[in-house]
């Protein structure tokens, strides 16, 4: 027991092992949230609702085969499609984003496949046309939380998130915006192909209805994704501290960002302090906050969105 306690307090565990264990836990948690949004809400809807990404493409292929060719691919198709279709995208992530990021995405993809095809589903009572709006909003909410939460901690739910992250890294655009463009294409195509399907009550579900509700789902998901994670948008951070050297060393060697120091004085106390100014990518904020709290719990910290950064500012892979 003493050896275990000593190990848990060691630098190796705190700085190397614990962050990876935490990320694995984050991948599992947010993937389950994402998968439940797709399986229990979108898939349960009478109006076909497309999740976007690789699961959305799988839904589109499955529905196209059934509507046009009258081929029923079975309950396991979606999970198998998610695994197979992600293989080339994982290669893009491996060589174009980050090895660690890709490994976490791979874990997420396997969990997604399990939820979509093999995990028992709970009937949420959304099996009628009037519940389509509820399914779109709640499904979009959970998908946005799952995708955005995973990206926030340096992981992803795989699929088009990897492509969006790759383009975001190269072009500096919002992940949510790029994902929205990809997902809107799936929604529109699904509406044209599957539109005119007869619902359980004999009503005809038009392509416009399918597109409209799926667009609502996409908007909700995009807002949640960007609220939780706006990759490669920049933040300027002011940190006021009485122990600047320890903080500067930590930022330089763990966040790998340059800093600027300014002497400041408290108006009430008239005590001299140091203001540390640093510019980071938004995904680095979580790590910076944890670092500041650990090094100087009494530090005062302010963040501001920064639209453009010019000069020596390196974009880095997220994991």
C-alpha positions as CSV (number, residue, x, y, z in Angstrom):
1,X,0.0,0.0,0.0
2,X,2.8,2.4,0.9
3,X,4.5,1.7,-2.5
4,X,1.2,2.5,-4.3
5,X,0.7,5.7,-2.4
6,X,4.4,6.7,-3.1
7,X,3.8,5.9,-6.8
8,X,0.6,7.9,-7.0
9,X,2.5,10.9,-5.6
10,X,5.5,10.5,-7.9
11,X,6.4,13.0,-10.7
12,X,6.1,10.1,-13.2
13,X,2.5,9.4,-12.3
14,X,1.4,13.0,-11.9
15,X,3.0,14.4,-15.0
16,X,2.9,11.4,-17.4
17,X,0.5,8.6,-16.4
18,X,-2.4,10.5,-14.8
19,X,-3.0,12.9,-17.7
20,X,-3.3,9.8,-20.0
21,X,-5.6,8.0,-17.7
22,X,-7.7,11.1,-17.4
23,X,-7.9,11.4,-21.2
24,X,-9.0,7.8,-21.6
25,X,-11.8,8.4,-19.1
26,X,-12.8,11.5,-21.0
27,X,-12.9,9.6,-24.3
28,X,-15.2,6.9,-22.7
29,X,-17.5,9.4,-21.0
30,X,-18.0,11.8,-24.0
31,X,-18.2,9.0,-26.5
32,X,-21.1,7.4,-24.5
33,X,-22.8,10.8,-24.5
34,X,-22.3,11.1,-28.3
35,X,-23.4,7.6,-29.0
36,X,-26.6,7.8,-26.8
37,X,-27.5,11.0,-28.7
38,X,-27.3,9.1,-32.0
39,X,-28.8,5.8,-30.9
40,X,-31.5,6.8,-28.4
41,X,-32.7,10.0,-30.0
42,X,-31.9,10.3,-33.7
43,X,-32.2,6.7,-34.6
44,X,-35.5,6.5,-32.5
45,X,-37.1,9.3,-34.5
46,X,-39.8,8.4,-37.1
47,X,-38.5,11.4,-39.2
48,X,-35.0,10.3,-40.5
49,X,-32.5,12.4,-38.6
50,X,-28.8,12.2,-39.6
51,X,-26.1,12.5,-37.0
52,X,-23.4,13.8,-39.3
53,X,-19.9,12.5,-39.5
54,X,-19.2,8.8,-40.3
55,X,-22.4,7.6,-38.4
56,X,-24.4,10.0,-40.5
57,X,-22.8,8.7,-43.7
58,X,-23.6,5.2,-42.5
59,X,-27.3,6.1,-41.9
60,X,-27.4,7.6,-45.4
61,X,-25.9,4.5,-47.0
62,X,-28.3,2.2,-45.0
63,X,-31.4,4.3,-45.9
64,X,-30.4,4.6,-49.5
65,X,-29.9,0.8,-49.9
66,X,-33.3,0.2,-48.3
67,X,-35.3,3.0,-50.1
68,X,-33.8,2.6,-53.6
69,X,-32.7,-1.0,-53.7
70,X,-35.0,-2.5,-51.0
71,X,-32.0,-4.0,-49.3
72,X,-32.2,-4.4,-45.5
73,X,-28.6,-4.4,-44.2
74,X,-29.4,-5.4,-40.7
75,X,-29.0,-4.0,-37.2
76,X,-25.2,-4.4,-37.1
77,X,-24.5,-2.4,-40.3
78,X,-24.1,1.0,-38.6
79,X,-21.4,-0.2,-36.1
80,X,-19.5,-2.1,-38.8
81,X,-19.7,0.9,-41.2
82,X,-18.3,3.2,-38.5
83,X,-15.3,1.0,-37.9
84,X,-14.5,0.3,-41.6
85,X,-15.1,3.9,-42.9
86,X,-12.8,5.4,-40.2
87,X,-9.7,3.4,-41.2
88,X,-8.5,5.8,-43.9
89,X,-9.5,8.8,-41.7
90,X,-7.4,7.4,-38.8
91,X,-4.4,7.2,-41.2
92,X,-4.9,10.9,-41.9
93,X,-5.1,11.7,-38.2
94,X,-2.0,9.6,-37.6
95,X,0.2,11.4,-40.1
96,X,-1.5,14.8,-40.2
97,X,-2.7,15.6,-36.6
98,X,-1.1,13.5,-33.8
99,X,-0.4,9.9,-33.0
100,X,-1.9,10.2,-29.5
101,X,-4.9,12.0,-30.8
102,X,-5.5,9.2,-33.3
103,X,-5.2,6.5,-30.7
104,X,-7.8,8.2,-28.5
105,X,-10.0,8.6,-31.5
106,X,-9.7,4.9,-32.3
107,X,-10.9,4.0,-28.8
108,X,-13.9,6.4,-29.3
109,X,-14.7,4.8,-32.7
110,X,-14.9,1.3,-31.2
111,X,-17.1,2.5,-28.3
112,X,-19.4,4.2,-30.8
113,X,-19.7,1.1,-32.9
114,X,-20.7,-0.9,-29.8
115,X,-23.3,1.6,-28.8
116,X,-24.8,1.9,-32.3
117,X,-25.1,-1.8,-33.1
118,X,-24.7,-4.0,-30.0
119,X,-25.6,-2.0,-26.8
120,X,-29.3,-2.5,-25.7
121,X,-31.3,0.7,-26.3
122,X,-33.8,2.4,-24.0
123,X,-37.1,3.5,-25.6
124,X,-37.4,7.2,-24.9
125,X,-40.9,7.4,-26.1
126,X,-40.1,9.5,-29.2
127,X,-41.6,7.2,-31.8
128,X,-44.1,9.7,-33.4
129,X,-43.8,12.5,-35.9
130,X,-44.7,15.2,-33.3
131,X,-41.6,14.2,-31.3
132,X,-39.2,14.7,-34.2
133,X,-38.3,18.2,-32.9
134,X,-37.5,16.9,-29.4
135,X,-35.4,14.1,-30.9
136,X,-33.5,16.6,-33.1
137,X,-32.8,19.0,-30.2
138,X,-31.9,16.5,-27.6
139,X,-29.9,14.3,-30.0
140,X,-28.1,17.4,-31.3
141,X,-27.4,18.5,-27.7
142,X,-25.8,15.2,-26.7
143,X,-23.8,14.9,-29.9
144,X,-22.5,18.5,-29.5
145,X,-21.5,17.8,-25.9
146,X,-19.9,14.5,-26.8
147,X,-17.9,15.9,-29.8
148,X,-17.0,19.2,-28.2
149,X,-16.1,17.7,-24.8
150,X,-13.8,15.1,-26.4
151,X,-12.0,17.8,-28.5
152,X,-11.6,20.0,-25.4
153,X,-9.5,17.4,-23.7
154,X,-7.3,16.7,-26.8
155,X,-9.3,13.7,-28.1
156,X,-12.1,13.3,-30.6
157,X,-15.1,11.1,-31.5
158,X,-13.4,10.2,-34.7
159,X,-14.7,10.4,-38.3
160,X,-15.2,13.9,-39.7
161,X,-13.9,15.4,-36.4
162,X,-10.4,14.1,-37.4
163,X,-10.8,15.7,-40.9
164,X,-12.1,18.9,-39.3
165,X,-9.2,18.9,-36.8
166,X,-6.7,18.4,-39.6
167,X,-8.2,21.3,-41.7
168,X,-8.4,23.4,-38.5
169,X,-4.8,22.8,-37.8
170,X,-3.8,23.7,-41.4
171,X,-6.2,26.6,-42.0
172,X,-6.9,27.9,-38.5
173,X,-10.7,27.6,-38.9
174,X,-13.3,26.6,-36.2
175,X,-13.8,22.9,-35.9
176,X,-17.5,23.4,-35.3
177,X,-17.9,25.5,-38.5
178,X,-16.0,22.9,-40.6
179,X,-18.1,20.0,-39.2
180,X,-21.3,22.0,-39.8
181,X,-20.5,22.3,-43.5
182,X,-19.8,18.6,-43.8
183,X,-22.9,17.6,-41.9
184,X,-25.2,20.0,-43.8
185,X,-24.2,18.2,-47.0
186,X,-25.3,14.8,-45.4
187,X,-28.6,16.3,-44.3
188,X,-29.5,17.7,-47.7
189,X,-28.5,14.6,-49.5
190,X,-30.5,12.5,-47.0
191,X,-33.6,14.6,-47.6
192,X,-33.4,14.2,-51.4
193,X,-32.8,10.4,-51.2
194,X,-35.1,9.4,-48.4
195,X,-37.8,12.1,-48.8
196,X,-41.3,10.7,-49.5
197,X,-40.9,7.8,-47.0
198,X,-44.2,6.6,-45.5
199,X,-44.4,7.0,-41.7
200,X,-46.0,4.5,-39.3
201,X,-49.3,6.4,-39.4
202,X,-49.4,6.5,-43.2
203,X,-48.2,10.0,-43.5
204,X,-45.6,11.0,-46.1
205,X,-42.4,12.4,-44.6
206,X,-41.1,14.8,-47.3
207,X,-37.4,15.6,-48.0
208,X,-38.0,19.2,-46.7
209,X,-39.1,17.9,-43.3
210,X,-36.1,15.6,-43.1
211,X,-33.7,18.4,-44.0
212,X,-35.3,20.9,-41.7
213,X,-35.2,18.7,-38.6
214,X,-31.6,17.6,-39.4
215,X,-30.5,21.2,-39.9
216,X,-31.9,21.9,-36.4
217,X,-29.9,19.0,-35.1
218,X,-26.7,20.3,-36.9
219,X,-27.1,23.8,-35.5
220,X,-27.6,22.6,-31.9
221,X,-24.6,20.3,-32.2
222,X,-22.4,23.0,-33.8
223,X,-23.3,25.6,-31.0
224,X,-22.4,23.0,-28.3
225,X,-19.2,21.9,-30.0
226,X,-17.9,25.5,-30.4
227,X,-19.1,26.4,-26.8
228,X,-17.0,23.6,-25.4
229,X,-14.1,23.7,-27.8
230,X,-13.2,26.2,-30.5
231,X,-9.9,24.8,-31.8
232,X,-7.2,27.1,-33.1
233,X,-9.1,30.2,-32.1
234,X,-6.7,32.2,-29.9
235,X,-6.9,33.5,-26.4
236,X,-4.7,36.1,-24.7
237,X,-4.3,35.4,-21.0
238,X,-3.3,37.8,-18.2
239,X,-2.0,36.2,-15.0
240,X,-1.2,38.4,-12.0
241,X,1.0,36.7,-9.5
242,X,3.5,37.3,-6.7
243,X,5.5,34.3,-7.7
244,X,6.3,34.9,-11.4
245,X,9.4,32.9,-11.9
246,X,7.8,29.5,-11.0
247,X,4.9,30.2,-13.3
248,X,7.1,31.4,-16.1
249,X,9.2,28.2,-15.9
250,X,6.1,26.0,-15.9
251,X,4.5,27.8,-19.0
252,X,7.8,27.8,-20.9
253,X,8.5,24.1,-20.3
254,X,5.0,22.6,-20.2
255,X,2.8,24.7,-22.3
256,X,5.7,25.7,-24.6
257,X,4.5,29.3,-25.1
258,X,6.5,32.5,-24.8
259,X,5.5,35.1,-22.1
260,X,5.8,38.8,-21.5
261,X,6.3,40.2,-18.0
262,X,5.1,43.5,-16.7
263,X,5.3,45.0,-13.2
264,X,1.9,46.1,-11.8
265,X,0.7,47.5,-8.5
266,X,-2.5,46.7,-6.6
267,X,-4.6,49.9,-6.2
268,X,-5.8,48.9,-2.7
269,X,-2.8,47.1,-1.2
270,X,-0.1,49.0,-3.2
271,X,1.8,45.7,-3.3
272,X,4.0,45.2,-6.4
273,X,3.1,42.1,-8.4
274,X,3.9,40.7,-11.9
275,X,1.6,40.4,-14.8
276,X,2.3,37.5,-17.1
277,X,0.9,37.9,-20.6
278,X,0.7,34.8,-22.8
279,X,-1.2,33.9,-26.0
280,X,-2.4,30.4,-26.4
281,X,-4.7,28.3,-28.6
282,X,-8.0,27.8,-26.9
283,X,-7.5,24.1,-26.5
284,X,-4.5,24.8,-24.3
285,X,-6.6,26.8,-21.8
286,X,-7.5,23.8,-19.7
287,X,-3.9,22.8,-19.2
288,X,-2.9,26.4,-18.4
289,X,-5.6,26.8,-15.8
290,X,-4.5,23.6,-14.1
291,X,-0.9,24.7,-14.2
292,X,-1.6,28.1,-12.6
293,X,-3.8,26.6,-9.9
294,X,-1.1,24.2,-9.0
295,X,1.8,26.7,-9.0
296,X,0.1,29.7,-7.5
297,X,-3.4,29.1,-6.2
298,X,-3.8,32.8,-5.3
299,X,-3.0,34.1,-8.9
300,X,-5.6,36.2,-10.7
301,X,-6.2,35.1,-14.2
302,X,-8.2,36.8,-17.1
303,X,-8.7,35.4,-20.6
304,X,-9.8,37.3,-23.7
305,X,-10.6,36.0,-27.2
306,X,-8.0,37.1,-29.8
307,X,-9.0,37.1,-33.4
308,X,-5.6,37.1,-35.2
309,X,-2.1,36.4,-34.1
310,X,0.9,37.5,-36.2
311,X,4.5,36.8,-35.6
312,X,6.2,33.8,-34.0
313,X,3.2,31.8,-32.8
314,X,3.4,28.1,-33.6
315,X,0.3,25.9,-34.1
316,X,0.7,22.6,-32.5
317,X,-1.0,19.2,-32.5
318,X,-3.6,18.9,-29.8
319,X,-2.4,15.7,-28.1
